[in-house]
Every structure is written in C-alpha cells, then in structure tokens.
Amino acid sequence: MRWLFVVLVLAHGLIHFMGFAKAFGLAELPEFTQPISQGLGVAWLVAGLALLTTAILYIARPRIWWMVGFAAVLLSQALIISSWSDASVGTFANAIVLVDVLYGFASQGPASFRAQYRRAVQERLAKPAQPKVVGEADLAPLPEQLQRYLRLTGAVGQPQVHHFKASWRGRIRSGPNDPWMPFTAEQYNFPGEPSRFFRMDATRSGVPVDVYHAFQEQSATMRVRLLSLLPVVDSSGPDLTRAETVTLFNDICLLAPSTLVDPAIRWEEVDAHSVRGYYTVGANTISAVLIFNEAGELVDFVSDDRLAASADGKQFLPRRWSTPVGEYRSFGPWRVCSRGDGRWHPEEGEFSYIELELLDLQINDGR
C-alpha cells in the first residue's frame, strides 16, 4: 500500500507539469481547453515539484513528509479549481493524499506518540554521564550464578549501562484465543533514574495500532491509539506503576546486566540454578526469580508481582508472569538473549501473549 500511494503521488505530480507546458506552449495539449497564464503555469510547475517531493519524503523522511504534502495539496487543489472543467478529476487524487497527510500528522506530528517518545529520550540523552567500568570486585557480593552470568554477557571490563536502545519485532495478542498482531517496537531505558520509554507500531486486521509505555519520575503510563487518533487505552496509577516496575527489572536483567551490581538490588540464592532479586523503585519493592541453564545463560525470569491489565487498562489482577528467553548472540561487546516471549500463568493454564526478536541493541551510544 505504501508504494501504491507513492506511485499515485508521483503520477499526480507529473500531470501538473502539463499545466506548465500548456502555459508556455511547450506541447500540444488538447485536454486543456481553457487558457493558462504563464504565472499560473509556474504555479502548476511548483505544485508538481511539491508533489514529487512529497512522494520522496514519504519514504525517506516520514517524520516531516506530511508538512510538505499538506502545502502541495492546498496549492494543487487551488489550481484545479482555477481550471475546474479540465482538471476536476485531480480532486480525487488530492482527497486521497489529504487523508494520508492527516494520518501523517496524527502519527508523526507534535502530539503523536512518536514525538512524545523522541522528546522524552532526547531530554535524557542531553544530560552528561560518565558510567564507571565494572570490575571483578563489583561482582564479589553477588551470588555465584549471577557472577557467572555477568561474565558471560561481557559486563566485566565494560562501562556500566547508563542507557540502552533496543529495537524489536514480533507479535502480540490480548488472550490465548485472540488473533496475533504483528509489530515493530523501539525502547530506551535509563536504569539510573530509572526510566523507560517503549513505543510499538502494531496492526490489527490491517488497522495501525500505536502503543506507548512511559515510566518516569516513579510513575507509569500506558496508552494505545487506533490510527494514531482514537484512544483505546489510557492507563496510569499505582497498580500500573507496580506492574511496570517488574518490567524495568526484567529489562535490566535481560538487556543491561551490568546494572545488576547495584547494591540497592538485594539478592538471595534459591538453588543451584536460580536466584531471587528484590528491586525497589519509590514505594514499590518487587521480586523475581532468575533461572539459569548449565552454560550460565539466563533462560527465564518469573515474578508474581507483574499485575495483568484488563483490555481497557483500567483494572489489574495479580498473576504470575514469566519471560523465557534464548538464542544468545553478540551486540557489540555484549552477549544477550535475542529471542523470548512473555507468558501469563492464569489458573486455566499459561499462555504466551507476546513473542519478540531483538533486532539491535545499542548501549551507551554516544557516551
């Protein structure tokens, strides 16, 4: 569909050049029965170039294309009205472009989840940071299983994680009998605050679904919109904050293991292959069991503190949550899991509600 739209805009733009050719007598164009002044001919040329630029920016610069597209549609339609009997059919093309321009504004404009996400991230990236290098002495207070895991992931000898950016693709569903929705996602975490910003682009039956999770200043919000406009979920409050505190802990265990040397995190051994961690943010202290395989890889994270949200995000129920992971691979000097899923464990039986593949992980980029 994206490329069909690009072809439409390109063709629409090229047709506008006919008005320029008619005004300057560059071609025989019997389709134009009305005369066109040279001044209007230049306007037809400008409109055509604006539409061609719109098509290019639609692919190359999705954050700004809609601004050029809106100006192009306004100029194009004004010219069509001036030559209505010859060019009225172009109104249909402009209507299609205008609908996509409005969606571009909703999905990329200043009130969009993308813009809110970018502002929150850039505000934090602008702050100077000098993370310390993790050494063997930092591992000494930790349980042996955790020490082994941190060495395996490459944490020793690397600066402690100040922030990381993770890019994902996968699929998600609300319940065990609901259809899967494919998605791509991006997140930034700043463990020291801590804060987390997670933005997802999903589709349901072909309809775009925007999701934005934000954890900042010891408070969490979760919002979902259809077509970047229609609110479906707008959730906040202490239950969501407690649930997202578990997510924060899960993120650093899987993607930023060097932060686990923080003395504020309390650890206790469970058995030869698992440890329990206690993580505190503000008023919430949550716990989770980390399970390791014989190779020392973290293969599961299990918590009873990750509350399950209702479909509208208004109610939360206690429910066991786990994230089995695997397929460890290297991202720069770090070696972490690249695949996993999230599972709920209700009484009627566990089920996966999300499956993820880690496409890229950047740690302390630019620091």
Buried (B, 14 or more C-beta within 10 A) or exposed (E): EEEEBBEBBBEBBEBBBBBBBBBEEEEEBEEBEEEBEEEBBBBBBBBBBBBBBBBBBBEEEBBEBBBBBBBBBBBBBEBBEBBEEBBEEBBEBBEBBBEBBBBBBBBBBEEBBBBBBBEBBEEBBEEEBEBEEBEEEBBEEBBEBBBBBBBBBBBBEBBBBBBBBBBBBBBBBEEEEEEBBEBBBBBBBBBBBBBBBBBBBBEBEEEBBBBBBBBBEBBBBBBBBEEBBEEBBEBBEEBBBBBBBBBBBBBBBBBBBBBBBEEEBEBEEEEEBBBBBBBEBEEBEBBBBBBBEEEBBBBBBBBBBBBBBEEEBEEBEEBBBBBBBBEBEEBEEBBBBBBBBBBBBEEEEBBBBBBBEBBEBBBBEEE
